[in-house]
Amino acid sequence: MELRQLRYFVKVAETLNFSEAARVLYVTQSTLSQQVKQLEVELDTQLMSRTSHGVMLTEAGKELLPYARRTLRDADQCVERVNDLNRLSIGELNIGVTYSFSPILTETLMSFMSMYPKVKLNIFYKPMAELMDLLLKREVDFVLAFKPTRPVEGVESHILFQNCLSAIVGLGHPLASRTSVSLSELEKYDLALPSKGLQARNAFEHVIAPYSQFRVRIELNEVNILLKLIRQTKLVSVLAEATIHNETGVKAVPLDIPDNEMAGCVHVLKDEYRKQSMQIFVKMLSESIAVKERQNSWI
């Protein structure tokens, strides 16, 4: 049994189409069919049922599929381990990032790219739920996001820093001189909020569940535009304080609410091999000025 045969079998099982699988694998359809047939001969069983209407997995095919995927994943990890020993002169690092983490990531990105110019970085900015799905599918190596309100099965979270949910206002706003703001005071102002599903919005809605008097004028999932609105109007937003790191013209005023903490975390799969490039990147991030400032603000 060859890894190539398993890889071909898995791709056909995922697409249920020999033509599509051959296209994705960059092989001819006849080559693909021949390799799958050889696998069936070696196992002495039919793995797929081919009809004029398409392809279906047999009972044996369904039984083999998860083991084939696991074998291919283990083989890929063997290659990754060997590559890691090559002093990070090759390879890729896939990082999932929520929008709120973007400001504190820039410093580490620049430093890492300077130190390891041959390691390609792939950065995915998405809402937390989508990033966790990518992590579980192993399409990203780790996720940078605030700690979710509920644990995600198969994922462990390592805290980088503590943060707080804050009212974000322009420097000329009446709240800019305050050291904190209550929810009742916040009700007096028009709000510009991050879209539903984003972490700061989820945290805010969890807090305001008993309230219904907030005036939400606009919702959007683009933080840069949101902050531009805050600078140029009297609107108030609600975000994690870390979101405005290195931003000018705005101020974060902590919300005066119980347990107002949002833990900034690195999320990884449990009991999985972790690339050397990932370990170095996370170490650099934890030692960055941006994260140190967040840590010191809670001492």
N, C-alpha and C positions, 0 to 999 in steps of 0.2 A: 504494500500500500504506500503510495507516494503522497506527499503534501500537496503536490499539484492536483492530483485526482480529487483529494478532499476539497481543495479550494474551488475546483470546477463544480463539484457536486453541490457545495454550499451556495454558490452563486445561482445555479439553476434552481435550487430549492427556494431561494429568496425571490427570484423573478418568475418562476414557473413558466419560463419561456427560453428555449434554447437559443433562439436568434438574439434576443436581448442580452442574455448572459454572455454569449460569444462576443457581442459588440463591446460590452463593458470590460471583458477580459482581454480584448484585442487578439482573439484567436478565431480561426475559421469554425463554422458550425460543425463541420465534419470532424475536426480535431476534438472539439468539445464533446461531441457525441461518442467518439471513440474512447476517450479517456474515462467517461462515466461508465461506458459499457465494460471496460477493463476492470473498473472498480467492482461492478456487479459480478463479474466473473470470479474475481478473487474472493469476494465474500459469498459467492454461490447463492445469491439471492437478488431479486428484482427490487431496485430502490425507487424507481419511478415508473409510472404508468403513462405511456405516450399515446395519445389519441388525436384525432383530427381536430378536436376542440381545445387541445392544450396539453399541459403536463400536470400530473398529480403525484404526490408522494405516496408510496405504499406504506404499509405499517412499518416495514423494516426501514424505509427511508426516513420516516418520522422519528424512529428510535435512534437512528444514526446521527441525525442533524445536530442535536446539542453537543454530542461528543466530538463531532467533526469541528464545530465552531470552537470548542474548548482546546482541541489539539492545535488548530491554526493560531489561536490566541497565544498559547504557550510557545509555539514556534516563533511567533513574532516577538515575544518577549525575550527569547533567547538571542535573537538578532539585536534587539535594543540593548541588552546587557553588554554584548560584545562591542557595539558601537560606543557605548558609554565609556568603555575602557580606552577609547581612542582620543581621550582628552578633549572631548566635546569639539572635535574638528569636523564633525558631520552631525546630521540629525535635525529633528524638528521638535518644537515645543508648542503644544496647543493649549491656549489659556482662555477660559471662559470668564468674562467680567461683567458685572452689573454696571449700569450707568453711574451709580453713586460712587463706585470705586475708581472711576476713570481719573479724577484729579490726582489721586495719590499713587497712581501707577506709572506716570510719565517718567519720573526720576529713575526708577528701577529699570524701565524699558531701555532708556538711553544708556545706562551703565552696563547692562547685560549685553546689549548689541555691540558696545565698544570692546568689551572683554572677550566676547565669543562671537566674532563676526561671521563664522561659518555655520552657526546654529540658526535655522530659520524659525522665526516666531510667527505663529498664527493666532491672532487675537479675535475673539468672538464677543461682541457686545450684545447681550440679550437680557430679557427679564429672568429672574431667578428660576422660575419653574422650567423654562426652556433650557437653561444652562444645566440644571440638574438632570434633565432628560439626556442631554448630550454627554454628561459625565457618566451616567449609567450605561449609555451605549458605547462608552470609551472613545467618543469622538473628540473630547478634550481631556487633557491630562489632569487638570485641576480647575477649580472654580474659585474666584475671589468675589465674595458677597457677604452681606450681613447674615448672621445666624437666623435660620428660619424659625418661625413660631412653633413648628412641629418637626421632629426629626425625620430625615429622609432615610428609608431603609437601605442599608448597604453603603451609606455615606457617613464618614466621620468628619467633624469640624474642629479645626484648631484655631483658637482665638489669637488674632494679631494685636488687636487694640479694642478698647471700649469707646463707644461714641454715644451721642444723644440725639434724639429727635428735636429739631429746632424750627422756629419760625424764621424764614429767610426774608429779609427786607432790604430795601435800598437805604443808603446812608442818610437820606433826608426823611425817612419815614419816622413817625412818632414813636414807634417801638424800638428804633435803633439805639436809643439811649438806655434801654432797659437791660437788666441782667437776666431776666426771665419773664415769661408771659404765661398767664393762665388760659385755660380753654374759654372761660367766660369772656375774657378780654379779646381773645382771637375772634370771637363771634361778631365783633363790631366791624370787622374788615372784610373786603372782598378777597377771595382766595384764587390763586393760580396754582393748581396742584398737578403733580405727576400723574400719569394715566393709571387707571386701575390695573392691578397686577404687578406694578413695580413695588419694590420692597418698602420704600418710605411711605407710599400710599397705603399699603397693607398694614403697616405698623400704626399709621395715623387712624385708619378706620377701626382698628382693633381698640384704640384708646377712646374714640369718640362714639362708640356704639350707643351709649345712653343719650347722646345729643343728636339734635336734628336741625339746629339753627344756623349752621354754617352756610355762607353764601359763596358757592363755587362758581366763578365766572368763566373759567377756562381750564381744560385738562389737556396735557400733551406729554409725549414720551421723549421729547428732545430737551435735555437739561440746559444746553447752551441757549436755546431760544427762551426757555423758562426764565433763566437768570437775566437775560436781556430785558424781558418784560418787567422783572422785579426792579431792575436798575432805573427804568424809564417811567415807571408808574408807581402808584401807591398800593399796588397789589401785594399780597403776602403769600409766600409759598411755605410748604412744610416739607423739609428734607432732612436727611442726616447731616450733622454738622460737617462731616468730612467731605461732603459733596462740594463745598465752596473753598476747598483748599487751594490757595494761590489765586483765588478770584478777587478782583477789585470791585469796589462800588457796591458791595453787598455785605450784610452782616448776619450772622446766625445768633438768634436769641433762643436759648434753651426753653422748651416747654416745661412749665411747672406742673408736672404730672408724676404720679407714683411710678417707681421702677423705670424711669426714662433712660434705658440703656439699649444700645444696639451694638452687639459685638461684631466687629469686623473679623471675618474668618477666611481661612483657606480650607476648602472642602475637597476631600479626596475619597476615593473608593477604599473601603476596608479591605485589609489583607491583600493588597495588590502591589505589584512591583512599581516602584517610583523612579522615574528617570533621574539620572544624576543632574541633568540640566534643570529639572524641576526643583530638586533639592537646593541647588545653588541659587536659582531665581528666588525661591521663597525666603532663603536666608538673606539675600540682598534686600528683598522687600522689607523684611522684619527689621533690618538695620538702617533703612532709609530715613532721611530727615522727615519725610511726610508721616511715616508711621510712628517715629519717635515722638513727634509733636503730639500725635493723638494719645500715645501712651502717657506722656508727661502731664497732659491736661487732666488725667484722672488720678494723679498721685497726690 
